[in-house]
Amino acid sequence: MQKRTKILATLGPASHTIEMIEGLIKAGANMFRLNFSHGSHEYHLETLNNIRTAMKNVGKTVGILQDISGPKVRIGDVKEPFELHRDDIITFLKDDMIGYKRGDKDYVVSINYPDILDKVKINEYIYLYDGTIRAKVIETGETVKARIENHGILGSKKGVNFPNTVIDIDVITIKDEKDIAWGVENQVDYFAISFVQNAKDMKKARSLLNGYKGKLIAKIEKFDAVENIDEIIEESDGIMVARGDLGIEVPYYDVPTIQKMLIKKANAVGIPVITATQMLLSMTQNERATRAEISDVANAVLDGTDVVMLSEESAVGEDPINVVDTMSNIIARTEDIYNYNKQNKLAYLDKYDVIQATVTKLADDLGAKAILSLTSSGRSAIKMSRYRPKTPIYAFTHEEEVLNSLTAIWGIEAIGTIKEDQASKMFQEMLTILDKKGLLDKNQSYVATVGYPVGLQGSTNTIKILTPSEINYYLNYTNNNSE
């Protein structure tokens, strides 16, 4: 079944071989995530090379996203796990030390970012073990004391969240700088920046690319990122609704409405949005998804997300290909009731945007087989996607890095690169590539767009309807020239 919403699959021990990646692409994966919270550069380079080999073997362009781990706040080591109960007291010290039980209902720990403790205020909350243990601050100063409000077991290096405190730490660590440099060197397509707080964080990440044109995805997983979303979007090439930490940082019942708000804002300005975390988590071990998970994926699609993401399900799950196939089927069936054709519902982004709106409406009204978009920067194809046409968009570019960047965009299939030439020559080459890939229906019509001057960003200004007779003419003309 054809789908327009993309799938981002995390690769890991269960899925990083060439054969498995080929299977995932055939099942519907459009992008692959390299999670830099785990694994060495050597391990990820092997996986990256496997992706590129599989992509060539299958004959389909897929995107590569490097997920930068960021400054995860954790408690230090503890002598032995603490079994915490309601009304226990936990004291956070600023010195690095081994946590221990000091007395009855009295525990002492450290954290890896002790400067945060100076910013905590009385009655604010601290969440431990990634949100499973809740503590309310009762005393600040040289140390911070908090009263436990629920039962839980706390071990070494467990995550800590401060959902009421603007911690304002540098989200790019020394490790992250090295990881980003690795991504630039190996030309990944997207960099996902973790724990973004504001626009300044994205500007810092951009500076580390040193001119490389990889795309930056801001992971929205902190309450202050939600508050600063407009300025973050201005400095980002896309956003991710990272619902794991977000569900700790904000009240759990706010997550669905925040998800919808973030997707709506991204759609409005024409940048891709990824919806992530536990979408089909039960399939890590089970053959079938739960009804709630199926509805979760379907609702993200109906909200307008560009991409849905798989984490543990595809990285360490028992059957990653089945997971991707399941998600593909959910997407395709949900898109039967999708709200297409937003040409009259969105404001133009600029004075040339009317061209992209016209192309999508023309293609849908004609019942065209596809839109053939030749784009130098990728922007014209992205603008077409923004209007959510029912007609698929086949994208062609002059540069491979631009082609790869379109793998995260709703409704766009990244087909191939062609050289700059006269319009007629480029029409010929687009049709020839489609024909070789088995994607051309010679009995159907297509709507094609190119721009003059060729290669100039923002110059898409020519619309052509390719009828079956014209398709036949161009293909024969091309073949005759190649003899």
Residue pairs with C-beta under 8 A, 6 or more apart in sequence:
1 328
1 329
1 332
1 333
2 332
2 392
3 28
3 328
3 331
3 332
3 335
4 331
4 335
4 338
4 392
4 410
4 411
5 301
5 305
5 306
5 307
5 308
5 331
5 335
5 410
6 30
6 31
6 306
6 307
6 308
6 407
6 408
6 409
6 410
7 28
7 29
7 30
7 31
7 307
7 308
7 309
7 310
7 324
7 327
7 328
7 331
8 29
8 30
8 31
8 32
8 33
8 63
8 65
8 274
8 276
8 307
8 308
8 309
8 310
8 408
9 15
9 24
9 29
9 31
9 32
9 33
9 309
9 310
9 314
9 320
9 323
9 324
10 32
10 33
10 35
10 67
10 309
10 310
10 311
10 312
10 314
10 315
11 21
11 32
11 33
11 34
11 47
11 51
11 314
11 315
12 35
12 38
12 314
12 315
12 316
13 315
13 316
14 20
14 314
14 315
14 316
14 317
14 318
14 320
15 21
15 24
15 314
15 315
15 317
15 320
16 46
16 47
16 50
17 50
18 50
18 53
18 54
18 57
20 320
20 321
21 32
21 50
21 51
21 54
22 54
22 57
22 58
23 320
23 321
24 32
24 314
24 320
24 321
24 324
25 54
25 55
25 58
25 60
25 62
26 58
27 321
27 324
27 325
27 328
28 324
28 325
28 327
28 328
28 331
29 62
29 314
29 324
30 62
30 63
30 307
30 407
30 408
31 62
31 63
31 64
31 65
31 189
31 190
31 307
31 407
31 408
32 51
32 62
32 63
32 64
32 65
33 65
33 66
33 67
33 192
33 309
33 311
34 44
34 47
34 48
34 64
34 65
34 66
34 67
34 188
35 67
35 69
35 311
35 315
36 44
36 66
36 67
36 68
36 69
36 179
37 67
37 69
37 72
41 179
41 182
44 66
44 182
45 186
48 64
48 186
48 188
51 62
51 64
55 61
55 62
59 437
61 403
61 404
61 407
61 414
61 415
61 416
62 407
63 189
63 190
63 404
63 405
63 407
63 408
64 188
64 189
64 190
64 404
65 188
65 189
65 190
65 191
65 192
65 217
65 408
66 179
66 180
66 182
66 183
66 188
66 190
66 191
66 192
67 192
67 194
67 219
68 172
68 176
68 179
68 180
68 191
68 192
68 193
68 194
68 205
69 173
69 175
69 176
69 179
69 194
70 171
70 172
70 173
70 176
70 193
70 194
70 195
70 219
71 113
71 169
71 170
71 171
71 173
71 194
71 195
72 159
72 194
72 195
73 111
73 112
73 113
73 116
73 159
73 160
73 161
73 162
73 167
74 111
74 112
74 157
74 158
74 159
74 160
75 99
75 109
75 110
75 111
75 112
75 128
75 154
75 156
75 157
75 158
75 160
76 96
76 97
76 98
76 99
76 109
76 110
76 111
76 112
76 156
76 157
77 98
77 99
77 156
77 157
78 98
78 99
78 100
78 109
78 154
78 155
78 156
79 98
79 99
79 100
79 101
81 153
81 154
81 155
81 156
82 90
82 99
82 101
82 107
82 153
82 154
82 155
83 151
83 153
84 90
84 107
84 133
84 148
84 151
84 152
84 153
84 154
85 105
85 148
85 151
86 148
86 149
86 150
86 151
87 105
87 147
87 148
88 105
88 106
88 107
88 147
88 148
89 105
89 106
89 107
89 138
89 145
89 146
89 147
89 148
90 107
90 108
90 109
90 128
90 135
90 145
90 146
90 148
91 102
91 106
91 107
91 108
91 109
91 143
91 144
91 145
91 146
92 109
92 110
92 111
92 117
92 126
92 143
92 144
92 145
92 146
93 108
93 109
93 110
93 114
93 143
94 110
94 114
94 117
94 142
94 143
95 110
95 114
96 110
96 114
97 108
97 110
99 107
99 108
99 109
99 110
99 156
100 107
100 108
101 107
101 108
102 108
109 154
111 117
111 160
113 167
113 169
115 169
116 162
116 165
116 167
116 169
117 140
117 143
117 144
119 165
119 166
119 167
119 168
120 126
120 137
120 140
120 144
120 162
120 165
121 137
121 140
121 164
121 165
122 137
122 138
122 139
122 140
123 136
123 137
124 136
124 137
124 162
124 164
124 165
125 134
125 135
125 136
125 137
125 162
125 163
125 164
126 135
126 136
126 137
126 144
126 146
126 160
126 161
126 162
127 133
127 134
127 135
127 160
127 161
127 162
127 163
127 248
128 134
128 135
128 152
128 154
128 158
128 159
128 160
129 152
129 153
129 154
129 155
129 158
129 159
130 158
130 159
130 161
130 244
130 245
130 248
131 161
131 247
131 248
132 152
133 148
133 150
133 152
133 154
134 148
134 149
134 150
135 146
135 147
135 148
135 149
136 146
136 147
136 149
137 144
137 145
137 146
138 145
138 146
138 147
139 145
161 245
161 248
161 249
163 223
163 248
163 249
163 250
164 223
166 197
166 224
167 197
168 197
170 204
171 193
171 194
171 195
171 196
171 197
171 201
171 204
172 180
172 193
172 201
172 204
172 205
172 208
177 208
180 191
180 205
180 208
180 209
181 208
183 191
183 214
184 208
184 209
184 210
184 212
184 214
187 212
187 214
187 401
188 214
189 214
189 215
189 401
189 404
189 405
189 407
190 214
190 215
190 216
190 217
190 237
190 238
190 405
190 408
191 205
191 209
191 214
191 215
191 216
191 217
192 217
192 219
192 240
193 201
193 202
193 205
193 216
193 217
193 218
193 219
194 219
194 221
194 242
195 219
195 221
195 222
195 245
196 202
196 218
196 219
196 220
196 221
196 222
196 225
196 232
197 222
197 224
197 225
197 228
198 224
198 225
198 228
198 231
198 232
199 228
199 231
199 232
199 234
199 235
201 218
201 232
202 216
202 218
202 232
202 235
202 236
203 235
205 216
206 216
206 235
209 216
213 401
213 405
214 401
215 237
215 238
215 405
215 408
216 235
216 236
216 237
216 238
217 236
217 237
217 238
217 239
217 240
217 272
217 274
218 225
218 232
218 233
218 235
218 236
218 238
218 239
218 240
219 239
219 240
219 242
220 226
220 229
220 232
220 239
220 240
220 241
220 242
220 246
220 262
221 242
221 243
221 244
221 245
221 246
221 249
222 245
222 246
222 249
223 249
223 250
225 232
226 246
226 250
226 258
226 262
229 239
229 261
229 262
229 265
230 265
232 239
233 239
233 265
233 266
233 269
233 271
236 271
237 271
237 272
237 405
238 266
238 271
238 272
238 273
238 274
238 306
238 408
239 262
239 266
239 271
239 272
239 273
239 274
240 273
240 274
240 275
240 276
240 309
241 258
241 259
241 262
241 263
241 273
241 274
241 275
241 276
241 305
242 276
242 277
243 255
243 259
243 275
243 276
243 277
243 278
244 276
244 277
244 278
246 255
246 258
247 255
247 277
250 258
259 275
259 300
259 303
260 303
262 273
263 273
263 275
263 300
263 303
263 304
263 305
264 303
264 304
266 272
266 273
266 306
267 273
267 304
267 346
267 386
268 346
269 349
270 349
270 382
270 383
270 385
270 386
271 382
272 306
272 307
272 382
272 408
272 409
272 410
273 304
273 305
273 306
273 307
274 305
274 306
274 307
274 308
274 309
274 408
275 300
275 303
275 305
275 307
275 308
275 309
276 308
276 309
276 311
277 309
277 311
278 293
278 311
279 293
279 296
279 297
279 300
279 308
279 309
279 310
279 313
279 327
280 289
280 293
280 297
280 310
280 313
280 323
280 326
280 327
281 293
281 311
281 312
281 313
282 289
282 290
282 293
283 289
283 293
283 313
283 317
283 319
283 322
283 323
283 326
284 312
284 313
284 316
284 317
284 318
285 317
285 318
287 319
287 322
288 326
289 326
289 330
294 330
297 308
297 327
297 330
297 331
297 334
298 330
298 334
300 308
301 308
301 330
301 331
301 334
301 335
301 338
302 334
302 337
302 338
302 339
304 388
304 410
305 410
306 385
306 408
306 409
306 410
307 408
307 410
308 327
308 331
310 320
310 323
310 324
310 327
313 320
313 323
314 320
314 323
314 324
317 323
338 388
339 388
340 364
340 388
340 389
340 390
341 360
341 361
341 364
341 387
341 388
341 389
341 390
342 386
342 387
342 388
343 357
343 360
343 361
343 387
346 386
346 387
348 354
348 357
349 383
349 386
352 458
352 460
352 461
353 383
355 380
355 449
355 460
355 461
355 463
356 380
356 383
356 384
356 386
356 387
356 460
357 387
358 463
359 371
359 373
359 384
359 447
359 449
359 463
360 371
360 384
360 387
360 389
360 391
361 387
361 389
362 368
362 447
362 463
362 465
363 370
363 371
363 389
363 391
363 447
364 389
364 390
364 391
366 445
366 447
366 465
367 445
368 391
368 444
368 445
368 446
368 447
368 465
369 391
369 392
369 441
369 444
369 445
369 446
370 391
370 392
370 393
370 394
370 439
370 446
370 447
371 384
371 389
371 391
371 392
371 393
371 394
371 446
371 447
371 448
371 449
372 394
372 396
372 427
372 430
372 431
372 434
372 446
372 447
372 448
372 449
372 466
373 380
373 381
373 384
373 393
373 394
373 395
373 396
373 412
373 448
373 449
373 460
374 396
374 397
374 418
374 426
374 430
374 448
374 449
374 450
374 451
374 460
375 381
375 395
375 396
375 397
375 402
375 451
375 460
376 397
376 398
376 399
376 402
376 451
376 454
376 455
376 456
376 457
376 459
377 402
377 457
377 458
378 395
378 397
378 402
378 403
378 405
378 406
379 457
379 458
380 449
380 451
380 458
380 460
381 393
381 395
381 406
381 409
381 412
382 406
382 409
382 412
384 393
384 411
384 412
385 393
385 409
385 410
385 411
385 412
388 410
388 411
389 411
391 447
392 411
392 413
393 411
393 412
393 413
394 412
394 413
394 415
394 430
394 434
394 439
395 403
395 406
395 412
395 413
395 414
395 415
396 403
396 415
396 416
396 417
396 418
396 426
396 429
396 430
396 433
397 403
397 406
397 414
397 417
397 418
398 417
398 418
398 419
398 420
398 455
399 417
400 417
403 414
403 415
403 416
403 417
404 414
406 412
406 414
407 414
415 430
415 433
415 434
415 437
415 439
416 433
416 437
418 426
418 429
418 430
418 433
419 429
420 426
420 454
420 455
421 429
421 454
423 450
423 452
423 462
423 464
424 474
426 450
426 454
427 448
427 450
427 464
427 466
427 474
428 474
428 475
428 477
428 478
429 478
430 448
431 440
431 466
431 471
431 474
431 475
431 478
432 475
432 478
434 440
435 442
435 475
440 471
442 468
442 471
442 472
442 475
443 468
444 468
445 465
445 466
445 467
445 468
446 465
446 466
446 471
447 463
447 464
447 465
447 466
448 463
448 464
448 465
448 466
449 460
449 462
449 463
449 464
450 460
450 462
450 464
451 458
451 459
451 460
451 461
451 462
452 459
452 461
452 462
453 459
466 474
